[in-house]
Amino acid sequence: MSDRSQYHPENMRKRFHELSRKREAILARVMPLREERDRIVQEAEAKAKVLVEQFRQIEKDEDLFGIDQERAALARALGGKTGRPE
């Protein structure tokens, strides 16, 4: 086995550092995109949180849960034969 083998420690170190440079170059291009994505996701989550609070308050104020419970009880009592809406 010669000293120029790809498995020679010196050659493996060179390859390691070559790959490290390539990795850093890729990350330098990718990081701004990831940061932009994260910013967009954070803004969207903040907007969604506001919307969720709004619709949950409406559901609570209008007792949607109670309506669903009563409808389910009626549907069970009617054996699922609820008919057509009037």
N, C-alpha and C positions, 0 to 999 in steps of 0.2 A: 504494500500500500504506500503510495507516494505522499509526500508532504502537501501536495496540491489537491488532495482528495477533498470533496465537498464536506466530508466529515472530520476534517482536520480542525482542531480547536480554533486556529487562527482564521480559517475560512468561515467557520460557523459564526465567529464573532463579527466578521465583516458583514456577513449576510444578515445577522441580527440587527446591526446598526443601519444597514441599507433598508431593511423592512421598517425599522423605527422611523426613519426619515420619510418614507412613503406614507406611513400611518399618520404622522404629524401633518403632512401636506393635505391628506384627505380630510382629517379632522378640522384643519384650518378652513377648508371650503364648506364643510358640513355644519360647523357650529353656528354660524349666523342663521342658517336655515332652521336649525333646531330651536334657537332662541326665538326666532319669529313665530315658529309653530307654538312654542310654549306661551308666548305672549297672547296669541290668538285664542288658544285654549283657555287661558286664564280669563280673558275678557268674556268669552262665551259662557264660561261657568258662572261668572258674576251675573251676567244677564239672565241666565237660566234660573239662578237662585231667586232673583226678584220675581220672575214669572211663576215659579213654583209657589212662592209665598203668597202671591196674588190668587192663584187658582185654589190653593188649599184653604185660604180664608173664605172665598166664595163658597166652596163645597161645605165648609163648616157652618157658615152663616145660613145657608139654605138647607142644611141637614141632609146632604146627599147620602151619607151613610145610612141614616134612618130610612130614607126613601128606598134605598137598595135592599135594606133588611125587610121592610114591609112588602116590597114587590116579590122578594124571594119567598116569603111566607105564603103570600097569595098564590104564587105559581105552584108551590108544593101542594097547597090545599086544593087547587084546581087540577092537580095531576098533570101540570104542564099545558093544559088546554086553556090558554088565556084568551083565545079568540083574536079578532081583529080590533084595532083601535077604532073608537067611535069618531 
